[in-house]
């Protein structure tokens, strides 16, 4: 059975990019355009891993992270942000990895593979 | 009339703007929203942090498990990394080196909602012991010249997680601020053959107008030229340039005074965001006659704008004599409010 990944990001272009690459790797990818929607999708699909943007309108990624880990502490969550400086936010420690968005998706693919092993 | 004041150590000027003088109740402090949810620093979540480098209080030998009263862990996403060589290089007029350093987080309590200002002195003593133990350990690494120890409290002061913690960063260079303090105090020493901090202590004890509180070993003052309203310095009464060389009983004495200082500040301006920084001598330095270790506590009540950035001047709407008066007058006999701890 395919492993399920939930991608929560407010940029649709990221959905297209990540979905294509991760589906090629054999994963089933679900998407959500906000933190609030992401939490609902999480409840319904129970993914094996979440890729989470930080800077989103409404509920930001840090809030979503804290809620996800409260629900399921061992759920792998990869933070994916265009900005490096959120690393200074200790709340990010609840995540399993932090990846700075880039056109080169090798780091993302490697991180997903590592956490879904 | 506004007043320009010069810091006698750094030569930095500040402006006391008494026309817009602010009392403690004039400051609007936004209370941080406790965000709740999963906390990576709470007991039971040790596997979300890097492996600890120090822990106190556990009565069993298994690391990275609950039972601790204080825990120190490397930063999970550090700005500087511990492995590697410095590889110092010149590039024309510019200098650079690899980003080598150690960035650690001191988790001061297992209780999620125990603010620093409400910690018992015994717990604060543990925090100070941890500062010493980690500084001594990192000081064995010849790549490092200085360990900066600091705390951010409140979002406005840079703290992103409400679980009480402080941080330290071991650096391969001396921070500019410490170099300036060392140079300024040495210049005074060469001229007068006395430590400027010892002179400041004598003066403040004699006149008392900027004295906040004191015990047999330490005192707290508002400095003559403070950058921030209610800025405070905590200094040992006896001359010492190195925090880590302090004898154990003095840590207990320091924690008692520091606890009082924090409670005075928090009662005066509840939940005020603040930073504090330990200023101490460079790693492996011999005792310095001209330098005196101390803590600088900076409440975050004003913002730096163009004038401050451009001039290096700070505008302070509360004279330190008034701030010291307000802090001294606080009645600490009534018990502080108690937050419901999570654990």
Interface residues (C-beta under 8 A of the other chain):
Chain A: X62 X63 X65 X66 X67 X68 X69 X70 X73 X87 X88 X89 X90 X91 X92 X93 X94 X98
Chain B: X35 X36 X37 X38 X39 X40 X41 X45 X48 X49 X76 X77 X79 X105 X160 X161 X165
